[in-house]
Amino acid sequence: MFAILWTATVISNTGTWMQNAAAGWLMTGLDPNPLVVALVQVATTLPMFLFGIPAGALADILDRRKLLIGVQFALTAIVTVFSLLVWLNRITPASLLGFTFLMGAGAALIAPAWQAIVPQLVPRDEMPPAVTANSVGINISRAIGPALAGLLIGALGIAAPFWVNAITNMVVIAALIWWRPQDASSHHLPPERFGNAMLVGLRHARRNPHLRATLIRAVGFFVFASAYWALLPILARNQVQGGPRLFGILLGAIGASAVIGALALPMIKRRLGGADGLAAAGTVGTAVALVLFALAREPATALVASFVAGFSWIAVLAAINVSAQVGLPAWVRGRGLALFVTVQFGAMSFGSVTWGQVATHLGLPATHIVAAAGLVMALLALRRWHLQTGTGVNLDPSLHWPAPVQAADIDADRGPVLVTVEYRIDLKDRAAFLDALSALSNQRRRDGAFEWSVFEDVAEPGKFVENFLLTSWLEHMRQHERVTQEGRELQERAQAFHKGATPPPVAHLIAAEVGGG
């Protein structure tokens, strides 16, 4: 099934890249201002920033397959209308940006779901190569799509790539309709509410060190690497004096070299000592590519720059994307990956606007040089944040918490709920115990607690009470299902200091309504 969906998405993404290349080229004819041309990239990436987090919540609370099918149908309709307007010569710069934004919004709504279904298709130990294979597929599309777009524009006109994109969308819809995933979930609780799902996802991300480091490194790369993506159409037309075919060839070269790079990634990663070395090498390579783009005055130099850029791009993207995947438990994977997508495309949108504005004032060569220098400085400044630190962490559900004792049925929405755990320890272990409890506190918050604290009894030395709050009884029931094997190990580490009854006494308290008089 992975192979079938992979093939279908390669075909669909080929159409998407044909459309993206055609849209960038179309804008250079409508309005050649560098900032306006860069806004095409902004309109493509900004929806990922605006809608990524809500899309992640939808990916975790809805049926991902149905979500993908519904949005793909809507995208096909939008692309068909857009193709008709291009064919009738009714497109203006504003309408081009508007339709590009709509299509970007559709892509944003399904991006987290596409990434989150990977664990449904392959075992956990095969996730890194599966993620890399997806990146290879995207870059195969990037290699083929722009080149085909250039040929079609020359032979059939500017509207042809848009029509092809509408047709290729139907291929992935057919594959999704044919797929019948098995529900591997073990819980029977109702779906989370949309607003609460977003809040819980953000709370988890804030307390997840694996994801947080990944996001920081992503910002440092994508803000500066976005320069050549945003400015490539205007570089091909004005600086290198080429046509749509050259622009397609340059984009195709980026994609082709990325495919070659993906095949060599395992060997390169071993030689460079892991994900951090791979990402650092790719970042330096991207800086070299930006310098070559600055120097390009003929197609040959621009082509070399594109090859270096594509090889470097896949190295960084694979390292960062796998880092996001392996640092997330299944219950929040859609939201976590959505935040990654939000940061990635938000950084690219910000970078595209920035570099378009800089190019308007300084010109293309100086802009590429400044972006290259910024890339190297960001690499040095962010080297303390490491990638793929979640690789060896067991994030499978532990399901070891016993069901809470309750004297009567409790409404699911009642809350907030206060959970207390009472420890008795030797005072000589106080510092080590509090360190263990501090690590456990992050886990409690990652799994849904919105507040955590620990209190020490002034009348009984060595008695400590851990407290954490959840919004409702249902949210606490979900917390039972969210605790991972990593969380179990942190809990056992803290409980090892406890000298009283085993396990430490746990109490569940729910807010009582106090009537007014």
C-alpha distance (Angstrom), angle and dihedral (degrees) to the residues before:
residue distance angle dihedral
M1 . . .
F2 3.78 . .
A3 3.81 89.0 .
I4 3.82 92.5 49.3
L5 3.81 94.7 48.8
W6 3.80 90.5 42.5
T7 3.82 91.3 54.3
A8 3.79 92.2 46.2
T9 3.79 92.8 50.1
V10 3.82 91.2 48.5
I11 3.80 89.0 55.8
S12 3.81 92.5 45.1
N13 3.80 93.5 44.7
T14 3.80 89.7 50.4
G15 3.79 87.5 60.6
T16 3.80 90.5 46.4
W17 3.79 92.4 52.5
M18 3.78 90.3 47.2
Q19 3.78 88.2 54.7
N20 3.83 94.0 45.1
A21 3.79 91.8 51.5
A22 3.80 91.5 46.2
A23 3.82 91.7 48.4
G24 3.81 92.5 52.2
W25 3.78 91.4 47.6
L26 3.80 92.6 45.0
M27 3.81 90.1 55.2
T28 3.81 92.3 52.9
G29 3.80 86.8 60.2
L30 3.81 95.0 43.9
D31 3.83 96.0 44.5
P32 3.84 121.1 -5.9
N33 3.83 94.8 -165.9
P34 3.87 106.2 129.8
L35 3.80 92.1 -133.2
V36 3.82 93.0 51.1
V37 3.82 91.2 47.4
A38 3.81 89.9 49.4
L39 3.82 88.6 52.4
V40 3.83 88.6 69.8
Q41 3.81 87.4 65.3
V42 3.81 89.2 45.3
A43 3.82 91.9 51.9
T44 3.82 88.6 51.5
T45 3.81 97.2 48.1
L46 3.82 104.2 30.1
P47 3.85 94.1 74.3
M48 3.79 88.6 59.4
F49 3.79 87.9 58.0
L50 3.80 95.0 44.4
F51 3.80 100.1 42.0
G52 3.80 104.2 23.8
I53 3.82 97.6 97.5
P54 3.85 95.6 46.3
A55 3.81 87.8 46.0
G56 3.80 90.0 53.4
A57 3.79 90.9 52.8
L58 3.81 89.8 50.4
A59 3.82 90.1 49.6
D60 3.82 90.2 55.9
I61 3.82 99.5 42.9
L62 3.84 102.4 35.5
D63 3.78 133.1 58.2
R64 3.81 100.8 -85.3
R65 3.80 94.5 -150.8
K66 3.81 93.3 53.3
L67 3.81 90.7 45.1
L68 3.80 91.0 53.0
I69 3.81 93.7 47.7
G70 3.81 94.2 47.9
V71 3.79 95.7 48.9
Q72 3.82 92.5 44.0
F73 3.81 89.7 55.8
A74 3.83 90.2 50.2
L75 3.81 91.2 48.7
T76 3.79 91.1 51.1
A77 3.81 90.5 54.2
I78 3.82 92.3 48.8
V79 3.81 92.9 48.1
T80 3.82 90.9 49.0
V81 3.81 92.3 54.0
F82 3.80 90.9 45.6
S83 3.83 91.6 50.1
L84 3.80 90.4 52.1
L85 3.83 92.1 52.1
V86 3.82 91.6 49.1
W87 3.80 90.5 48.4
L88 3.83 89.9 51.6
N89 3.85 91.8 47.6
R90 3.81 90.7 -120.2
I91 3.83 96.3 128.3
T92 3.83 121.8 115.0
P93 3.83 127.8 -177.1
A94 3.81 89.6 -99.6
S95 3.81 95.3 49.2
L96 3.80 90.8 45.0
L97 3.81 90.0 54.9
G98 3.81 90.9 43.9
F99 3.80 95.3 53.0
T100 3.81 90.8 42.5
F101 3.81 88.8 53.8
L102 3.83 91.4 49.8
M103 3.78 91.7 50.9
G104 3.79 89.8 46.3
A105 3.81 89.0 52.0
G106 3.79 90.6 53.9
A107 3.79 90.8 49.0
A108 3.82 89.5 49.1
L109 3.81 92.3 54.0
I110 3.80 92.4 57.4
A111 3.82 103.1 31.8
P112 3.85 95.1 88.9
A113 3.81 91.3 45.0
W114 3.82 91.7 51.8
Q115 3.80 91.1 52.1
A116 3.81 94.3 41.8
I117 3.83 94.6 55.6
V118 3.81 92.3 62.5
P119 3.85 92.3 88.1
Q120 3.82 88.1 52.0
L121 3.80 89.1 58.6
V122 3.83 103.6 40.8
P123 3.84 136.8 26.7
R124 3.82 118.4 -98.0
D125 3.83 93.7 -105.5
E126 3.81 89.3 57.2
M127 3.80 95.1 49.0
P128 3.86 97.5 97.6
P129 3.83 93.7 54.8
A130 3.82 90.0 41.6
V131 3.81 91.1 53.4
T132 3.80 89.3 46.9
A133 3.82 89.9 48.7
N134 3.80 89.3 54.2
S135 3.80 89.3 51.7
V136 3.81 88.9 49.2
G137 3.79 89.3 52.3
I138 3.79 92.0 51.3
N139 3.78 90.6 50.3
I140 3.79 93.6 46.4
S141 3.79 85.4 56.3
R142 3.79 90.2 46.1
A143 3.80 90.0 51.5
I144 3.81 95.0 48.3
G145 3.81 103.0 32.1
P146 3.82 103.0 60.1
A147 3.79 92.8 43.0
L148 3.82 90.6 51.0
A149 3.79 89.3 46.3
G150 3.79 91.0 55.5
L151 3.81 91.2 50.2
L152 3.81 93.7 45.9
I153 3.80 93.6 47.5
G154 3.80 89.8 52.8
A155 3.81 93.8 45.7
L156 3.82 105.5 33.3
G157 3.81 106.6 13.7
I158 3.79 137.4 -100.7
A159 3.84 94.8 -62.3
A160 3.82 95.4 60.9
P161 3.86 98.1 82.5
F162 3.80 90.9 51.6
W163 3.81 92.2 53.2
V164 3.82 90.6 49.0
N165 3.81 90.5 51.9
A166 3.82 90.8 55.1
I167 3.82 90.0 52.5
T168 3.83 95.7 46.6
N169 3.81 90.7 52.7
M170 3.79 88.5 67.2
V171 3.82 90.5 61.2
V172 3.79 93.9 62.4
I173 3.82 91.0 43.2
A174 3.81 89.1 55.7
A175 3.83 91.5 50.1
L176 3.81 92.0 49.7
I177 3.81 92.1 48.9
W178 3.81 89.7 51.3
W179 3.85 93.2 49.0
R180 3.81 114.8 92.2
P181 3.83 107.2 -174.4
Q182 3.79 120.1 -161.9
D183 3.79 115.8 -122.5
A184 3.80 103.2 -116.9
S185 3.81 94.7 177.3
S186 3.80 117.1 119.7
H187 3.80 99.1 -162.3
H188 3.77 129.4 92.1
L189 3.78 100.9 -164.2
P190 3.82 121.8 123.9
P191 3.82 117.8 -97.0
E192 3.78 118.0 -84.7
R193 3.77 119.3 -100.4
F194 3.77 113.9 -103.0
G195 3.83 98.9 -117.5
N196 3.79 94.6 42.7
A197 3.81 90.9 47.1
M198 3.81 90.3 57.9
L199 3.81 92.9 47.9
V200 3.80 92.6 48.5
G201 3.81 90.5 48.0
L202 3.80 92.4 51.9
R203 3.80 90.8 46.3
H204 3.78 90.0 51.9
A205 3.81 92.7 49.1
R206 3.79 92.0 50.2
R207 3.81 90.6 56.0
N208 3.81 98.0 38.7
P209 3.82 107.7 95.0
H210 3.82 93.4 -171.0
L211 3.81 92.9 56.5
R212 3.80 94.5 38.5
A213 3.81 92.8 56.9
T214 3.82 89.8 47.3
L215 3.80 92.4 53.0
I216 3.80 93.0 49.0
R217 3.80 91.7 51.7
A218 3.83 90.5 46.2
V219 3.81 92.5 56.3
G220 3.81 91.7 49.4
F221 3.79 91.3 55.1
F222 3.81 107.9 34.8
V223 3.82 97.9 48.7
F224 3.80 90.9 62.2
A225 3.83 100.1 30.1
S226 3.82 89.4 56.9
A227 3.81 89.1 73.1
Y228 3.78 97.3 83.2
W229 3.82 93.5 40.8
A230 3.80 91.6 54.4
L231 3.80 96.9 42.7
L232 3.81 102.1 37.3
P233 3.85 96.1 96.1
I234 3.81 93.2 52.7
L235 3.82 90.9 42.2
A236 3.82 91.0 53.8
R237 3.80 92.8 47.8
N238 3.81 103.5 38.6
Q239 3.80 111.7 16.5
V240 3.82 97.7 39.4
Q241 3.82 94.4 26.5
G242 3.81 94.8 -132.8
G243 3.78 136.8 141.8
P244 3.81 136.1 -125.5
R245 3.80 91.2 -74.7
L246 3.83 91.7 58.0
F247 3.79 90.8 47.0
G248 3.81 89.7 52.5
I249 3.80 91.1 47.4
L250 3.83 91.9 52.0
L251 3.81 91.8 50.4
G252 3.79 89.5 44.8
A253 3.80 90.5 51.6
I254 3.80 90.1 54.0
G255 3.79 90.1 52.1
A256 3.80 95.8 43.4
S257 3.80 93.8 50.4
A258 3.80 89.4 47.1
V259 3.82 89.3 56.5
I260 3.80 90.4 49.9
G261 3.78 89.9 47.2
A262 3.82 92.3 50.5
L263 3.80 90.7 55.7
A264 3.81 89.9 53.0
L265 3.82 96.0 43.3
P266 3.84 98.9 98.0
M267 3.80 92.6 53.4
I268 3.82 93.3 42.6
K269 3.79 91.7 47.7
R270 3.81 91.8 53.0
R271 3.79 92.4 49.2
L272 3.79 93.5 47.7
G273 3.80 94.0 48.8
G274 3.80 101.0 -109.0
A275 3.78 142.4 -51.0
D276 3.81 96.3 -32.7
G277 3.80 92.4 54.5
L278 3.80 91.2 45.9
A279 3.81 92.5 50.8
A280 3.81 92.0 45.9
A281 3.82 92.1 51.1
G282 3.81 90.7 47.9
T283 3.80 91.1 49.6
V284 3.81 92.4 51.8
G285 3.81 89.3 46.4
T286 3.81 90.5 52.8
A287 3.81 89.7 52.0
V288 3.82 89.2 52.1
A289 3.81 89.6 49.9
L290 3.81 91.0 52.1
V291 3.81 90.5 52.4
L292 3.81 90.3 49.9
F293 3.82 90.2 50.4
A294 3.81 87.9 52.5
L295 3.81 90.6 53.3
A296 3.81 96.1 43.2
R297 3.80 114.5 117.5
E298 3.79 96.8 148.1
P299 3.81 133.2 41.1
A300 3.83 95.4 -104.8
T301 3.81 94.9 63.1
A302 3.81 91.8 43.7
L303 3.81 89.4 50.5
V304 3.82 92.1 52.0
A305 3.80 89.5 48.2
S306 3.82 89.9 51.9
F307 3.80 92.2 51.8
V308 3.81 91.7 50.4
A309 3.81 90.7 45.5
G310 3.82 94.3 51.7
F311 3.81 94.8 46.8
S312 3.79 90.9 48.4
W313 3.81 94.2 43.7
I314 3.82 94.5 57.2
A315 3.82 91.1 47.1
V316 3.80 93.0 56.5
L317 3.80 96.3 36.2
A318 3.81 94.0 51.0
A319 3.82 92.5 48.1
I320 3.81 93.1 48.6
N321 3.81 97.0 40.3
V322 3.80 94.3 50.1
S323 3.82 88.1 46.4
A324 3.81 89.7 58.1
Q325 3.82 93.4 46.0
V326 3.81 98.3 49.7
G327 3.81 94.2 45.9
L328 3.83 95.5 61.1
P329 3.82 132.2 79.6
A330 3.79 116.8 -133.9
W331 3.81 97.4 -106.9
V332 3.82 93.5 62.1
R333 3.80 100.8 26.8
G334 3.81 95.2 110.7
R335 3.80 92.6 51.4
G336 3.79 94.2 43.5
L337 3.79 93.1 49.7
A338 3.79 89.3 45.2
L339 3.78 89.3 56.9
F340 3.80 88.9 49.8
V341 3.82 90.3 50.8
T342 3.82 89.9 46.0
V343 3.79 91.9 53.3
Q344 3.80 93.3 43.6
F345 3.78 96.5 50.7
G346 3.79 94.2 35.0
A347 3.80 87.9 56.8
M348 3.80 90.7 47.0
S349 3.81 92.4 48.2
F350 3.79 91.9 49.6
G351 3.79 90.5 45.1
S352 3.81 93.5 48.2
V353 3.81 92.7 53.0
T354 3.79 91.3 44.4
W355 3.80 95.8 48.8
G356 3.80 92.3 43.4
Q357 3.80 89.2 54.4
V358 3.81 92.9 44.7
A359 3.81 90.9 49.0
T360 3.81 90.0 52.4
H361 3.81 89.8 59.3
L362 3.82 104.5 28.6
G363 3.80 103.2 26.3
L364 3.80 130.2 -119.3
P365 3.85 101.0 -72.0
A366 3.82 95.4 51.9
T367 3.81 91.2 44.8
H368 3.81 92.3 54.8
I369 3.81 91.1 48.4
V370 3.82 92.5 50.5
A371 3.81 90.9 49.0
A372 3.82 91.0 50.1
A373 3.80 91.7 51.8
G374 3.81 91.2 48.1
L375 3.80 90.7 51.3
V376 3.80 93.0 55.3
M377 3.81 92.9 45.9
A378 3.81 91.2 49.7
L379 3.81 90.6 51.3
L380 3.81 91.1 54.2
A381 3.80 93.9 44.1
L382 3.83 95.2 49.7
R383 3.80 100.9 40.7
R384 3.84 92.4 110.0
W385 3.82 90.6 68.7
H386 3.80 108.3 80.3
L387 3.81 130.1 -154.5
Q388 3.82 131.4 -128.5
T389 3.80 94.1 14.4
G390 3.80 88.4 146.6
T391 3.82 94.0 62.6
G392 3.81 95.8 99.6
V393 3.82 96.1 36.5
N394 3.80 118.9 106.5
L395 3.81 106.0 -132.1
D396 3.80 96.6 169.4
P397 3.84 115.0 125.1
S398 3.80 111.6 -90.7
L399 3.84 96.0 -161.9
H400 3.81 88.5 -167.5
W401 3.80 99.0 129.2
P402 3.82 111.7 105.8
A403 3.79 118.3 -128.2
P404 3.82 109.8 -91.4
V405 3.79 117.0 -106.2
Q406 3.81 111.4 -114.1
A407 3.79 129.5 178.7
A408 3.82 93.5 -149.6
D409 3.78 140.6 6.5
I410 3.81 113.6 -72.8
D411 3.79 124.5 -148.3
A412 3.79 109.4 -113.2
D413 3.81 93.0 -129.0
R414 3.81 96.4 50.6
G415 3.78 114.7 116.0
P416 2.85 173.4 -28.2
V417 3.80 94.7 -78.5
L418 3.80 122.1 -152.9
V419 3.80 117.3 -155.9
T420 3.82 117.8 -167.0
V421 3.80 129.2 -169.1
E422 3.82 118.4 -167.5
Y423 3.81 119.6 -149.4
R424 3.80 132.0 -175.7
I425 3.78 114.7 -163.5
D426 3.82 141.5 166.9
L427 3.80 109.3 -94.2
K428 3.80 90.3 -130.0
D429 3.82 87.0 66.1
R430 3.81 94.1 49.4
A431 3.83 98.0 108.9
A432 3.80 94.8 43.9
F433 3.80 91.5 45.9
L434 3.81 92.7 51.7
D435 3.82 90.0 49.1
A436 3.81 89.7 53.5
L437 3.78 90.6 46.8
S438 3.80 91.0 50.0
A439 3.80 90.6 56.6
L440 3.80 89.5 47.2
S441 3.81 91.0 50.9
N442 3.81 91.1 64.3
Q443 3.78 89.2 52.1
R444 3.82 91.7 51.2
R445 3.81 89.9 52.1
R446 3.80 93.1 45.3
D447 3.79 89.2 55.5
G448 3.82 95.7 52.4
A449 3.82 111.5 -74.0
F450 3.81 111.3 133.6
E451 3.81 94.9 -165.0
W452 3.81 134.5 26.4
S453 3.82 134.0 -178.0
V454 3.81 142.8 157.2
F455 3.82 126.8 -144.1
E456 3.80 131.6 -162.7
D457 3.82 121.1 -144.0
V458 3.84 110.8 -121.1
A459 3.81 91.8 -160.3
E460 3.81 97.8 47.5
P461 3.84 115.3 41.2
G462 3.78 112.5 -142.6
K463 3.81 95.4 27.7
F464 3.80 113.9 120.6
V465 3.80 130.0 175.6
E466 3.80 120.0 -156.1
N467 3.81 115.3 -156.0
F468 3.79 132.1 -171.6
L469 3.79 130.7 173.8
L470 3.79 130.9 -145.1
T471 3.79 128.2 -172.0
S472 3.81 96.9 -119.7
W473 3.79 145.7 -4.5
L474 3.81 89.6 -102.3
E475 3.80 90.2 53.7
H476 3.81 89.3 53.7
M477 3.81 89.9 50.8
R478 3.79 87.7 53.2
Q479 3.79 89.0 50.1
H480 3.82 88.1 60.1
E481 3.81 88.3 60.0
R482 3.81 96.0 42.2
V483 3.80 99.1 57.6
T484 3.81 108.5 111.7
Q485 3.77 131.8 -153.5
E486 3.81 86.6 -102.8
G487 3.81 88.5 55.7
R488 3.80 90.5 48.9
E489 3.82 90.4 54.5
L490 3.82 91.1 50.0
Q491 3.79 90.3 49.1
E492 3.82 92.5 49.3
R493 3.81 90.2 48.8
A494 3.82 90.7 56.4
Q495 3.81 93.5 42.1
A496 3.80 91.2 52.5
F497 3.82 87.9 76.0
H498 3.82 92.2 55.2
K499 3.84 113.6 108.2
G500 3.80 100.3 -178.1
A501 3.78 131.9 71.9
T502 3.79 113.7 -23.2
P503 2.96 121.6 -93.7
P504 3.82 101.6 26.6
P505 3.82 112.2 -104.4
V506 3.80 113.4 -91.7
A507 3.82 124.0 -160.4
H508 3.80 129.6 -169.9
L509 3.81 117.1 -153.1
I510 3.78 126.2 -178.7
A511 3.80 126.2 -159.6
A512 3.80 111.8 -94.0
E513 3.78 121.9 -142.4
V514 3.80 110.7 -117.6
G515 3.79 112.0 -154.3
G516 3.81 121.1 -138.7
G517 3.81 122.3 -125.9
